[in-house]
Amino acid sequence: MSKRLGMLEQMTGAGSKDPFAWYALANEYTSLGRTDDAVKTYGSLRAIDPAYVPQYLMCGSLLSKEGKKAEAVEWLKAGLEVARTKGDGHAVSELESALAEAEDD
């Protein structure tokens, strides 16, 4: 196990509410091909901080790549709603592109 993975698992396992720690852990799982762990971690992050915009694009894109279209579309649409509420035009644009791609697959 990498030091980074161990450190992130320790932080989140200790009850950290830092959204970046959860986001980084999910991304680490993704990079290791541990898709189920990544999706579960994004779900935990969403429960902790549903306003953390980056999680929606990353999880939606991951689910889309895994052929889980309905789940991908749900994540991306939810992310669009959050990004619009926050006035994050850049995220809106990225999420719209990812959603269009997911819906075409």
Gaussian input, Z-matrix of N, CA and C with variables (Angstrom, degrees):
# hf/3-21g

backbone

0 1
 N
 C     1     B1
 C     2     B2     1     A1
 N     3     B3     2     A2     1     D1
 C     4     B4     3     A3     2     D2
 C     5     B5     4     A4     3     D3
 N     6     B6     5     A5     4     D4
 C     7     B7     6     A6     5     D5
 C     8     B8     7     A7     6     D6
 N     9     B9     8     A8     7     D7
 C    10    B10     9     A9     8     D8
 C    11    B11    10    A10     9     D9
 N    12    B12    11    A11    10    D10
 C    13    B13    12    A12    11    D11
 C    14    B14    13    A13    12    D12
 N    15    B15    14    A14    13    D13
 C    16    B16    15    A15    14    D14
 C    17    B17    16    A16    15    D15
 N    18    B18    17    A17    16    D16
 C    19    B19    18    A18    17    D17
 C    20    B20    19    A19    18    D18
 N    21    B21    20    A20    19    D19
 C    22    B22    21    A21    20    D20
 C    23    B23    22    A22    21    D21
 N    24    B24    23    A23    22    D22
 C    25    B25    24    A24    23    D23
 C    26    B26    25    A25    24    D24
 N    27    B27    26    A26    25    D25
 C    28    B28    27    A27    26    D26
 C    29    B29    28    A28    27    D27
 N    30    B30    29    A29    28    D28
 C    31    B31    30    A30    29    D29
 C    32    B32    31    A31    30    D30
 N    33    B33    32    A32    31    D31
 C    34    B34    33    A33    32    D32
 C    35    B35    34    A34    33    D33
 N    36    B36    35    A35    34    D34
 C    37    B37    36    A36    35    D35
 C    38    B38    37    A37    36    D36
 N    39    B39    38    A38    37    D37
 C    40    B40    39    A39    38    D38
 C    41    B41    40    A40    39    D39
 N    42    B42    41    A41    40    D40
 C    43    B43    42    A42    41    D41
 C    44    B44    43    A43    42    D42
 N    45    B45    44    A44    43    D43
 C    46    B46    45    A45    44    D44
 C    47    B47    46    A46    45    D45
 N    48    B48    47    A47    46    D46
 C    49    B49    48    A48    47    D47
 C    50    B50    49    A49    48    D48
 N    51    B51    50    A50    49    D49
 C    52    B52    51    A51    50    D50
 C    53    B53    52    A52    51    D51
 N    54    B54    53    A53    52    D52
 C    55    B55    54    A54    53    D53
 C    56    B56    55    A55    54    D54
 N    57    B57    56    A56    55    D55
 C    58    B58    57    A57    56    D56
 C    59    B59    58    A58    57    D57
 N    60    B60    59    A59    58    D58
 C    61    B61    60    A60    59    D59
 C    62    B62    61    A61    60    D60
 N    63    B63    62    A62    61    D61
 C    64    B64    63    A63    62    D62
 C    65    B65    64    A64    63    D63
 N    66    B66    65    A65    64    D64
 C    67    B67    66    A66    65    D65
 C    68    B68    67    A67    66    D66
 N    69    B69    68    A68    67    D67
 C    70    B70    69    A69    68    D68
 C    71    B71    70    A70    69    D69
 N    72    B72    71    A71    70    D70
 C    73    B73    72    A72    71    D71
 C    74    B74    73    A73    72    D72
 N    75    B75    74    A74    73    D73
 C    76    B76    75    A75    74    D74
 C    77    B77    76    A76    75    D75
 N    78    B78    77    A77    76    D76
 C    79    B79    78    A78    77    D77
 C    80    B80    79    A79    78    D78
 N    81    B81    80    A80    79    D79
 C    82    B82    81    A81    80    D80
 C    83    B83    82    A82    81    D81
 N    84    B84    83    A83    82    D82
 C    85    B85    84    A84    83    D83
 C    86    B86    85    A85    84    D84
 N    87    B87    86    A86    85    D85
 C    88    B88    87    A87    86    D86
 C    89    B89    88    A88    87    D87
 N    90    B90    89    A89    88    D88
 C    91    B91    90    A90    89    D89
 C    92    B92    91    A91    90    D90
 N    93    B93    92    A92    91    D91
 C    94    B94    93    A93    92    D92
 C    95    B95    94    A94    93    D93
 N    96    B96    95    A95    94    D94
 C    97    B97    96    A96    95    D95
 C    98    B98    97    A97    96    D96
 N    99    B99    98    A98    97    D97
 C   100   B100    99    A99    98    D98
 C   101   B101   100   A100    99    D99
 N   102   B102   101   A101   100   D100
 C   103   B103   102   A102   101   D101
 C   104   B104   103   A103   102   D102
 N   105   B105   104   A104   103   D103
 C   106   B106   105   A105   104   D104
 C   107   B107   106   A106   105   D105
 N   108   B108   107   A107   106   D106
 C   109   B109   108   A108   107   D107
 C   110   B110   109   A109   108   D108
 N   111   B111   110   A110   109   D109
 C   112   B112   111   A111   110   D110
 C   113   B113   112   A112   111   D111
 N   114   B114   113   A113   112   D112
 C   115   B115   114   A114   113   D113
 C   116   B116   115   A115   114   D114
 N   117   B117   116   A116   115   D115
 C   118   B118   117   A117   116   D116
 C   119   B119   118   A118   117   D117
 N   120   B120   119   A119   118   D118
 C   121   B121   120   A120   119   D119
 C   122   B122   121   A121   120   D120
 N   123   B123   122   A122   121   D121
 C   124   B124   123   A123   122   D122
 C   125   B125   124   A124   123   D123
 N   126   B126   125   A125   124   D124
 C   127   B127   126   A126   125   D125
 C   128   B128   127   A127   126   D126
 N   129   B129   128   A128   127   D127
 C   130   B130   129   A129   128   D128
 C   131   B131   130   A130   129   D129
 N   132   B132   131   A131   130   D130
 C   133   B133   132   A132   131   D131
 C   134   B134   133   A133   132   D132
 N   135   B135   134   A134   133   D133
 C   136   B136   135   A135   134   D134
 C   137   B137   136   A136   135   D135
 N   138   B138   137   A137   136   D136
 C   139   B139   138   A138   137   D137
 C   140   B140   139   A139   138   D138
 N   141   B141   140   A140   139   D139
 C   142   B142   141   A141   140   D140
 C   143   B143   142   A142   141   D141
 N   144   B144   143   A143   142   D142
 C   145   B145   144   A144   143   D143
 C   146   B146   145   A145   144   D144
 N   147   B147   146   A146   145   D145
 C   148   B148   147   A147   146   D146
 C   149   B149   148   A148   147   D147
 N   150   B150   149   A149   148   D148
 C   151   B151   150   A150   149   D149
 C   152   B152   151   A151   150   D150
 N   153   B153   152   A152   151   D151
 C   154   B154   153   A153   152   D152
 C   155   B155   154   A154   153   D153
 N   156   B156   155   A155   154   D154
 C   157   B157   156   A156   155   D155
 C   158   B158   157   A157   156   D156
 N   159   B159   158   A158   157   D157
 C   160   B160   159   A159   158   D158
 C   161   B161   160   A160   159   D159
 N   162   B162   161   A161   160   D160
 C   163   B163   162   A162   161   D161
 C   164   B164   163   A163   162   D162
 N   165   B165   164   A164   163   D163
 C   166   B166   165   A165   164   D164
 C   167   B167   166   A166   165   D165
 N   168   B168   167   A167   166   D166
 C   169   B169   168   A168   167   D167
 C   170   B170   169   A169   168   D168
 N   171   B171   170   A170   169   D169
 C   172   B172   171   A171   170   D170
 C   173   B173   172   A172   171   D171
 N   174   B174   173   A173   172   D172
 C   175   B175   174   A174   173   D173
 C   176   B176   175   A175   174   D174
 N   177   B177   176   A176   175   D175
 C   178   B178   177   A177   176   D176
 C   179   B179   178   A178   177   D177
 N   180   B180   179   A179   178   D178
 C   181   B181   180   A180   179   D179
 C   182   B182   181   A181   180   D180
 N   183   B183   182   A182   181   D181
 C   184   B184   183   A183   182   D182
 C   185   B185   184   A184   183   D183
 N   186   B186   185   A185   184   D184
 C   187   B187   186   A186   185   D185
 C   188   B188   187   A187   186   D186
 N   189   B189   188   A188   187   D187
 C   190   B190   189   A189   188   D188
 C   191   B191   190   A190   189   D189
 N   192   B192   191   A191   190   D190
 C   193   B193   192   A192   191   D191
 C   194   B194   193   A193   192   D192
 N   195   B195   194   A194   193   D193
 C   196   B196   195   A195   194   D194
 C   197   B197   196   A196   195   D195
 N   198   B198   197   A197   196   D196
 C   199   B199   198   A198   197   D197
 C   200   B200   199   A199   198   D198
 N   201   B201   200   A200   199   D199
 C   202   B202   201   A201   200   D200
 C   203   B203   202   A202   201   D201
 N   204   B204   203   A203   202   D202
 C   205   B205   204   A204   203   D203
 C   206   B206   205   A205   204   D204
 N   207   B207   206   A206   205   D205
 C   208   B208   207   A207   206   D206
 C   209   B209   208   A208   207   D207
 N   210   B210   209   A209   208   D208
 C   211   B211   210   A210   209   D209
 C   212   B212   211   A211   210   D210
 N   213   B213   212   A212   211   D211
 C   214   B214   213   A213   212   D212
 C   215   B215   214   A214   213   D213
 N   216   B216   215   A215   214   D214
 C   217   B217   216   A216   215   D215
 C   218   B218   217   A217   216   D216
 N   219   B219   218   A218   217   D217
 C   220   B220   219   A219   218   D218
 C   221   B221   220   A220   219   D219
 N   222   B222   221   A221   220   D220
 C   223   B223   222   A222   221   D221
 C   224   B224   223   A223   222   D222
 N   225   B225   224   A224   223   D223
 C   226   B226   225   A225   224   D224
 C   227   B227   226   A226   225   D225
 N   228   B228   227   A227   226   D226
 C   229   B229   228   A228   227   D227
 C   230   B230   229   A229   228   D228
 N   231   B231   230   A230   229   D229
 C   232   B232   231   A231   230   D230
 C   233   B233   232   A232   231   D231
 N   234   B234   233   A233   232   D232
 C   235   B235   234   A234   233   D233
 C   236   B236   235   A235   234   D234
 N   237   B237   236   A236   235   D235
 C   238   B238   237   A237   236   D236
 C   239   B239   238   A238   237   D237
 N   240   B240   239   A239   238   D238
 C   241   B241   240   A240   239   D239
 C   242   B242   241   A241   240   D240
 N   243   B243   242   A242   241   D241
 C   244   B244   243   A243   242   D242
 C   245   B245   244   A244   243   D243
 N   246   B246   245   A245   244   D244
 C   247   B247   246   A246   245   D245
 C   248   B248   247   A247   246   D246
 N   249   B249   248   A248   247   D247
 C   250   B250   249   A249   248   D248
 C   251   B251   250   A250   249   D249
 N   252   B252   251   A251   250   D250
 C   253   B253   252   A252   251   D251
 C   254   B254   253   A253   252   D252
 N   255   B255   254   A254   253   D253
 C   256   B256   255   A255   254   D254
 C   257   B257   256   A256   255   D255
 N   258   B258   257   A257   256   D256
 C   259   B259   258   A258   257   D257
 C   260   B260   259   A259   258   D258
 N   261   B261   260   A260   259   D259
 C   262   B262   261   A261   260   D260
 C   263   B263   262   A262   261   D261
 N   264   B264   263   A263   262   D262
 C   265   B265   264   A264   263   D263
 C   266   B266   265   A265   264   D264
 N   267   B267   266   A266   265   D265
 C   268   B268   267   A267   266   D266
 C   269   B269   268   A268   267   D267
 N   270   B270   269   A269   268   D268
 C   271   B271   270   A270   269   D269
 C   272   B272   271   A271   270   D270
 N   273   B273   272   A272   271   D271
 C   274   B274   273   A273   272   D272
 C   275   B275   274   A274   273   D273
 N   276   B276   275   A275   274   D274
 C   277   B277   276   A276   275   D275
 C   278   B278   277   A277   276   D276
 N   279   B279   278   A278   277   D277
 C   280   B280   279   A279   278   D278
 C   281   B281   280   A280   279   D279
 N   282   B282   281   A281   280   D280
 C   283   B283   282   A282   281   D281
 C   284   B284   283   A283   282   D282
 N   285   B285   284   A284   283   D283
 C   286   B286   285   A285   284   D284
 C   287   B287   286   A286   285   D285
 N   288   B288   287   A287   286   D286
 C   289   B289   288   A288   287   D287
 C   290   B290   289   A289   288   D288
 N   291   B291   290   A290   289   D289
 C   292   B292   291   A291   290   D290
 C   293   B293   292   A292   291   D291
 N   294   B294   293   A293   292   D292
 C   295   B295   294   A294   293   D293
 C   296   B296   295   A295   294   D294
 N   297   B297   296   A296   295   D295
 C   298   B298   297   A297   296   D296
 C   299   B299   298   A298   297   D297
 N   300   B300   299   A299   298   D298
 C   301   B301   300   A300   299   D299
 C   302   B302   301   A301   300   D300
 N   303   B303   302   A302   301   D301
 C   304   B304   303   A303   302   D302
 C   305   B305   304   A304   303   D303
 N   306   B306   305   A305   304   D304
 C   307   B307   306   A306   305   D305
 C   308   B308   307   A307   306   D306
 N   309   B309   308   A308   307   D307
 C   310   B310   309   A309   308   D308
 C   311   B311   310   A310   309   D309
 N   312   B312   311   A311   310   D310
 C   313   B313   312   A312   311   D311
 C   314   B314   313   A313   312   D312

   B1=1.4533
   B2=1.5337
   B3=1.3319
   B4=1.4619
   B5=1.5217
   B6=1.3148
   B7=1.4693
   B8=1.5210
   B9=1.3326
   B10=1.4703
   B11=1.5307
   B12=1.3190
   B13=1.4565
   B14=1.5227
   B15=1.3157
   B16=1.4599
   B17=1.5198
   B18=1.3279
   B19=1.4573
   B20=1.5295
   B21=1.3313
   B22=1.4621
   B23=1.5213
   B24=1.3285
   B25=1.4683
   B26=1.5232
   B27=1.3135
   B28=1.4546
   B29=1.5300
   B30=1.3302
   B31=1.4691
   B32=1.5277
   B33=1.3205
   B34=1.4590
   B35=1.5220
   B36=1.3221
   B37=1.4548
   B38=1.5146
   B39=1.3345
   B40=1.4624
   B41=1.5287
   B42=1.3361
   B43=1.4598
   B44=1.5173
   B45=1.3087
   B46=1.4632
   B47=1.5245
   B48=1.3056
   B49=1.4644
   B50=1.5259
   B51=1.3225
   B52=1.4596
   B53=1.5253
   B54=1.3335
   B55=1.4579
   B56=1.5228
   B57=1.3299
   B58=1.4527
   B59=1.5281
   B60=1.3224
   B61=1.4660
   B62=1.5345
   B63=1.3068
   B64=1.4669
   B65=1.5191
   B66=1.3287
   B67=1.4638
   B68=1.5335
   B69=1.3142
   B70=1.4604
   B71=1.5304
   B72=1.3287
   B73=1.4627
   B74=1.5285
   B75=1.3213
   B76=1.4672
   B77=1.5210
   B78=1.3236
   B79=1.4628
   B80=1.5296
   B81=1.3140
   B82=1.4699
   B83=1.5327
   B84=1.3259
   B85=1.4639
   B86=1.5362
   B87=1.3342
   B88=1.4596
   B89=1.5164
   B90=1.3291
   B91=1.4631
   B92=1.5245
   B93=1.3160
   B94=1.4607
   B95=1.5340
   B96=1.3366
   B97=1.4557
   B98=1.5158
   B99=1.3109
   B100=1.4709
   B101=1.5324
   B102=1.3181
   B103=1.4592
   B104=1.5225
   B105=1.3170
   B106=1.4663
   B107=1.5311
   B108=1.3268
   B109=1.4671
   B110=1.5245
   B111=1.3219
   B112=1.4650
   B113=1.5262
   B114=1.3189
   B115=1.4718
   B116=1.5288
   B117=1.3108
   B118=1.4661
   B119=1.5314
   B120=1.3258
   B121=1.4623
   B122=1.5222
   B123=1.3277
   B124=1.4676
   B125=1.5301
   B126=1.3208
   B127=1.4624
   B128=1.5191
   B129=1.3176
   B130=1.4718
   B131=1.5196
   B132=1.3283
   B133=1.4612
   B134=1.5193
   B135=1.3114
   B136=1.4724
   B137=1.5291
   B138=1.3168
   B139=1.4631
   B140=1.5315
   B141=1.3382
   B142=1.4637
   B143=1.5183
   B144=1.3454
   B145=1.4628
   B146=1.5281
   B147=1.3356
   B148=1.4655
   B149=1.5320
   B150=1.3190
   B151=1.4622
   B152=1.5280
   B153=1.3286
   B154=1.4562
   B155=1.5348
   B156=1.3090
   B157=1.4633
   B158=1.5330
   B159=1.3398
   B160=1.4766
   B161=1.5262
   B162=1.3165
   B163=1.4627
   B164=1.5215
   B165=1.3148
   B166=1.4596
   B167=1.5255
   B168=1.3079
   B169=1.4640
   B170=1.5284
   B171=1.3232
   B172=1.4554
   B173=1.5323
   B174=1.3099
   B175=1.4649
   B176=1.5265
   B177=1.3245
   B178=1.4634
   B179=1.5145
   B180=1.3202
   B181=1.4634
   B182=1.5256
   B183=1.3188
   B184=1.4610
   B185=1.5306
   B186=1.3194
   B187=1.4612
   B188=1.5280
   B189=1.3135
   B190=1.4605
   B191=1.5296
   B192=1.3329
   B193=1.4657
   B194=1.5238
   B195=1.3369
   B196=1.4647
   B197=1.5291
   B198=1.3424
   B199=1.4575
   B200=1.5146
   B201=1.3140
   B202=1.4644
   B203=1.5382
   B204=1.3311
   B205=1.4613
   B206=1.5265
   B207=1.3154
   B208=1.4660
   B209=1.5286
   B210=1.3261
   B211=1.4623
   B212=1.5267
   B213=1.3198
   B214=1.4634
   B215=1.5260
   B216=1.3123
   B217=1.4668
   B218=1.5285
   B219=1.3178
   B220=1.4744
   B221=1.5195
   B222=1.3170
   B223=1.4633
   B224=1.5191
   B225=1.3204
   B226=1.4595
   B227=1.5246
   B228=1.3351
   B229=1.4740
   B230=1.5253
   B231=1.3159
   B232=1.4689
   B233=1.5261
   B234=1.3202
   B235=1.4523
   B236=1.5149
   B237=1.3226
   B238=1.4653
   B239=1.5236
   B240=1.3042
   B241=1.4673
   B242=1.5287
   B243=1.3277
   B244=1.4688
   B245=1.5272
   B246=1.3295
   B247=1.4618
   B248=1.5310
   B249=1.3101
   B250=1.4810
   B251=1.5243
   B252=1.3156
   B253=1.4608
   B254=1.5257
   B255=1.3324
   B256=1.4674
   B257=1.5299
   B258=1.3303
   B259=1.4477
   B260=1.5197
   B261=1.3276
   B262=1.4616
   B263=1.5276
   B264=1.3281
   B265=1.4534
   B266=1.5145
   B267=1.3226
   B268=1.4611
   B269=1.5266
   B270=1.3199
   B271=1.4651
   B272=1.5256
   B273=1.3348
   B274=1.4654
   B275=1.5194
   B276=1.3155
   B277=1.4591
   B278=1.5297
   B279=1.3213
   B280=1.4687
   B281=1.5323
   B282=1.3172
   B283=1.4585
   B284=1.5221
   B285=1.3240
   B286=1.4700
   B287=1.5274
   B288=1.3250
   B289=1.4692
   B290=1.5258
   B291=1.3288
   B292=1.4658
   B293=1.5285
   B294=1.3261
   B295=1.4696
   B296=1.5238
   B297=1.3210
   B298=1.4594
   B299=1.5251
   B300=1.3072
   B301=1.4705
   B302=1.5302
   B303=1.3307
   B304=1.4772
   B305=1.5225
   B306=1.3181
   B307=1.4586
   B308=1.5291
   B309=1.3231
   B310=1.4727
   B311=1.5181
   B312=1.3217
   B313=1.4747
   B314=1.5171
   A1=108.05
   A2=114.64
   A3=118.77
   A4=110.52
   A5=115.24
   A6=119.94
   A7=110.37
   A8=115.55
   A9=120.13
   A10=110.43
   A11=116.87
   A12=120.77
   A13=110.22
   A14=116.96
   A15=120.75
   A16=112.45
   A17=116.38
   A18=120.55
   A19=111.06
   A20=116.95
   A21=120.50
   A22=111.48
   A23=116.84
   A24=119.86
   A25=110.53
   A26=116.37
   A27=119.80
   A28=110.88
   A29=116.44
   A30=120.66
   A31=111.39
   A32=116.27
   A33=119.72
   A34=111.08
   A35=116.43
   A36=120.94
   A37=113.06
   A38=115.65
   A39=121.03
   A40=111.65
   A41=116.06
   A42=119.54
   A43=115.06
   A44=117.32
   A45=120.45
   A46=110.69
   A47=115.42
   A48=121.26
   A49=110.29
   A50=117.12
   A51=122.17
   A52=108.64
   A53=117.73
   A54=118.45
   A55=113.31
   A56=117.40
   A57=118.10
   A58=112.01
   A59=117.70
   A60=120.45
   A61=110.02
   A62=116.75
   A63=121.13
   A64=110.68
   A65=116.34
   A66=122.00
   A67=110.07
   A68=116.57
   A69=120.86
   A70=111.01
   A71=116.96
   A72=120.30
   A73=110.28
   A74=117.39
   A75=120.41
   A76=110.35
   A77=116.73
   A78=120.26
   A79=111.37
   A80=116.63
   A81=120.43
   A82=109.92
   A83=116.53
   A84=119.58
   A85=110.30
   A86=115.92
   A87=119.91
   A88=110.68
   A89=116.32
   A90=119.92
   A91=112.13
   A92=116.70
   A93=121.41
   A94=112.56
   A95=116.28
   A96=120.59
   A97=113.77
   A98=116.61
   A99=121.58
   A100=108.84
   A101=115.20
   A102=122.68
   A103=112.64
   A104=117.43
   A105=119.88
   A106=110.98
   A107=116.44
   A108=119.72
   A109=110.58
   A110=116.65
   A111=120.42
   A112=110.74
   A113=116.75
   A114=120.71
   A115=110.54
   A116=116.64
   A117=120.58
   A118=110.14
   A119=116.95
   A120=121.05
   A121=110.98
   A122=117.20
   A123=119.30
   A124=110.09
   A125=116.95
   A126=120.54
   A127=111.85
   A128=116.58
   A129=120.25
   A130=110.43
   A131=115.80
   A132=119.83
   A133=110.82
   A134=116.66
   A135=120.42
   A136=111.01
   A137=116.32
   A138=120.15
   A139=111.05
   A140=116.82
   A141=121.71
   A142=111.76
   A143=116.41
   A144=120.74
   A145=110.14
   A146=116.56
   A147=119.38
   A148=113.60
   A149=118.29
   A150=121.18
   A151=113.09
   A152=118.42
   A153=122.13
   A154=108.14
   A155=116.20
   A156=123.21
   A157=114.66
   A158=120.60
   A159=119.42
   A160=115.19
   A161=117.96
   A162=120.04
   A163=112.45
   A164=116.81
   A165=120.06
   A166=112.05
   A167=116.56
   A168=120.05
   A169=110.52
   A170=116.29
   A171=119.75
   A172=111.67
   A173=117.05
   A174=119.67
   A175=110.26
   A176=116.70
   A177=119.66
   A178=111.71
   A179=116.83
   A180=121.00
   A181=111.14
   A182=116.56
   A183=120.80
   A184=110.51
   A185=116.21
   A186=120.03
   A187=111.06
   A188=116.52
   A189=120.97
   A190=110.60
   A191=116.78
   A192=121.21
   A193=111.61
   A194=115.60
   A195=120.70
   A196=112.45
   A197=116.73
   A198=120.88
   A199=114.34
   A200=116.48
   A201=120.89
   A202=108.60
   A203=113.88
   A204=121.84
   A205=113.40
   A206=117.51
   A207=120.34
   A208=111.28
   A209=116.03
   A210=119.98
   A211=110.63
   A212=116.54
   A213=120.70
   A214=110.56
   A215=115.90
   A216=120.91
   A217=110.19
   A218=117.43
   A219=120.23
   A220=110.65
   A221=117.46
   A222=121.10
   A223=111.09
   A224=116.80
   A225=120.57
   A226=111.44
   A227=117.73
   A228=120.74
   A229=110.76
   A230=116.87
   A231=120.15
   A232=109.84
   A233=116.70
   A234=120.92
   A235=112.51
   A236=116.31
   A237=120.25
   A238=110.91
   A239=115.95
   A240=120.59
   A241=110.65
   A242=116.73
   A243=121.14
   A244=110.32
   A245=116.82
   A246=120.69
   A247=111.21
   A248=116.69
   A249=119.99
   A250=110.67
   A251=116.12
   A252=120.54
   A253=111.03
   A254=115.82
   A255=120.75
   A256=112.92
   A257=116.92
   A258=120.39
   A259=113.62
   A260=116.56
   A261=122.25
   A262=109.40
   A263=115.86
   A264=121.57
   A265=114.15
   A266=116.76
   A267=120.42
   A268=110.63
   A269=116.55
   A270=120.18
   A271=110.64
   A272=116.82
   A273=119.93
   A274=110.03
   A275=116.64
   A276=121.35
   A277=111.46
   A278=116.88
   A279=120.53
   A280=111.63
   A281=116.18
   A282=120.27
   A283=111.30
   A284=117.70
   A285=120.80
   A286=110.54
   A287=116.98
   A288=120.64
   A289=110.95
   A290=116.08
   A291=120.30
   A292=110.84
   A293=116.38
   A294=120.16
   A295=110.51
   A296=117.30
   A297=120.38
   A298=110.80
   A299=116.17
   A300=120.86
   A301=111.19
   A302=116.13
   A303=120.44
   A304=111.08
   A305=116.47
   A306=119.93
   A307=111.57
   A308=117.48
   A309=120.74
   A310=112.22
   A311=116.57
   A312=120.45
   A313=111.40
   D1=139.46
   D2=179.48
   D3=-72.81
   D4=155.32
   D5=177.58
   D6=-61.53
   D7=-40.68
   D8=-179.24
   D9=-60.60
   D10=-48.01
   D11=179.74
   D12=-60.29
   D13=-46.54
   D14=179.53
   D15=-59.79
   D16=-43.17
   D17=179.95
   D18=-64.27
   D19=-43.35
   D20=-179.04
   D21=-68.14
   D22=-39.94
   D23=177.24
   D24=-64.72
   D25=-37.88
   D26=178.42
   D27=-65.25
   D28=-45.03
   D29=-179.17
   D30=-61.48
   D31=-49.31
   D32=-177.11
   D33=-71.82
   D34=-35.89
   D35=178.05
   D36=-65.38
   D37=-25.48
   D38=178.62
   D39=-83.23
   D40=1.56
   D41=176.08
   D42=94.47
   D43=17.78
   D44=178.72
   D45=-56.43
   D46=137.48
   D47=175.86
   D48=-103.72
   D49=8.08
   D50=178.84
   D51=-69.47
   D52=112.55
   D53=-176.64
   D54=-61.97
   D55=-31.62
   D56=-179.39
   D57=-66.52
   D58=-34.25
   D59=177.84
   D60=-62.32
   D61=-43.78
   D62=179.45
   D63=-67.42
   D64=-42.52
   D65=178.83
   D66=-62.02
   D67=-46.07
   D68=179.41
   D69=-62.93
   D70=-39.15
   D71=178.62
   D72=-64.48
   D73=-44.87
   D74=178.88
   D75=-60.98
   D76=-42.33
   D77=178.98
   D78=-66.25
   D79=-36.01
   D80=177.53
   D81=-64.73
   D82=-44.27
   D83=176.96
   D84=-59.54
   D85=-42.68
   D86=179.22
   D87=-59.10
   D88=-45.68
   D89=-178.18
   D90=-65.41
   D91=-23.53
   D92=178.73
   D93=-91.90
   D94=1.75
   D95=-179.55
   D96=77.95
   D97=14.93
   D98=-179.40
   D99=-93.98
   D100=68.57
   D101=-172.31
   D102=-58.67
   D103=-47.17
   D104=-177.85
   D105=-61.43
   D106=-41.34
   D107=177.75
   D108=-65.54
   D109=-38.23
   D110=179.32
   D111=-63.11
   D112=-48.19
   D113=-179.16
   D114=-62.82
   D115=-42.10
   D116=178.10
   D117=-61.60
   D118=-40.61
   D119=-179.14
   D120=-69.11
   D121=-40.32
   D122=174.38
   D123=-60.49
   D124=-38.40
   D125=177.29
   D126=-62.99
   D127=-40.13
   D128=176.73
   D129=-64.71
   D130=-42.86
   D131=178.17
   D132=-61.43
   D133=-41.85
   D134=179.96
   D135=-61.56
   D136=-37.26
   D137=177.76
   D138=-68.66
   D139=-37.01
   D140=-178.86
   D141=-75.29
   D142=-43.66
   D143=-175.02
   D144=-145.81
   D145=81.97
   D146=-177.59
   D147=-66.00
   D148=-11.80
   D149=179.60
   D150=-90.48
   D151=1.32
   D152=-179.67
   D153=-79.55
   D154=95.99
   D155=-169.59
   D156=-58.84
   D157=-45.01
   D158=-173.19
   D159=-56.54
   D160=-27.73
   D161=-177.66
   D162=-61.34
   D163=-32.65
   D164=-174.55
   D165=-68.36
   D166=-43.51
   D167=178.81
   D168=-66.11
   D169=-45.66
   D170=-176.72
   D171=-65.54
   D172=-46.01
   D173=-178.65
   D174=-70.23
   D175=-42.98
   D176=178.55
   D177=-60.01
   D178=-42.71
   D179=178.90
   D180=-65.30
   D181=-41.74
   D182=178.38
   D183=-61.55
   D184=-47.43
   D185=-179.74
   D186=-62.67
   D187=-38.73
   D188=178.29
   D189=-62.27
   D190=-44.73
   D191=178.85
   D192=-62.65
   D193=-30.19
   D194=-179.84
   D195=-84.97
   D196=2.00
   D197=178.25
   D198=79.87
   D199=16.58
   D200=-179.53
   D201=-100.03
   D202=71.21
   D203=-170.82
   D204=-58.38
   D205=-49.35
   D206=-176.36
   D207=-60.56
   D208=-43.68
   D209=179.08
   D210=-66.91
   D211=-40.05
   D212=179.06
   D213=-61.31
   D214=-47.22
   D215=-179.00
   D216=-61.53
   D217=-40.57
   D218=179.32
   D219=-61.90
   D220=-46.72
   D221=179.79
   D222=-62.33
   D223=-44.87
   D224=-176.85
   D225=-67.45
   D226=-40.51
   D227=177.52
   D228=-65.20
   D229=-41.08
   D230=177.68
   D231=-62.88
   D232=-41.20
   D233=178.17
   D234=-63.34
   D235=-39.43
   D236=176.67
   D237=-59.54
   D238=-43.61
   D239=179.57
   D240=-60.99
   D241=-45.78
   D242=-179.75
   D243=-65.53
   D244=-45.59
   D245=-178.62
   D246=-63.08
   D247=-40.71
   D248=177.80
   D249=-64.38
   D250=-42.27
   D251=179.28
   D252=-60.83
   D253=-37.74
   D254=-179.43
   D255=-83.44
   D256=-7.02
   D257=-178.12
   D258=71.01
   D259=29.65
   D260=-178.07
   D261=-93.35
   D262=85.97
   D263=-176.11
   D264=-61.52
   D265=-37.40
   D266=179.01
   D267=-62.70
   D268=-46.42
   D269=179.23
   D270=-65.05
   D271=-38.98
   D272=177.79
   D273=-57.30
   D274=-46.64
   D275=-179.36
   D276=-60.99
   D277=-46.57
   D278=179.67
   D279=-64.16
   D280=-42.34
   D281=-179.91
   D282=-67.06
   D283=-39.03
   D284=177.65
   D285=-62.29
   D286=-42.52
   D287=178.59
   D288=-63.08
   D289=-45.87
   D290=180.00
   D291=-64.38
   D292=-38.32
   D293=179.41
   D294=-65.61
   D295=-44.28
   D296=178.50
   D297=-59.87
   D298=-41.11
   D299=178.88
   D300=-66.39
   D301=-43.29
   D302=-179.69
   D303=-64.66
   D304=-39.00
   D305=-178.58
   D306=-73.03
   D307=-24.73
   D308=178.33
   D309=-78.23
   D310=-25.99
   D311=-177.31
   D312=-68.57

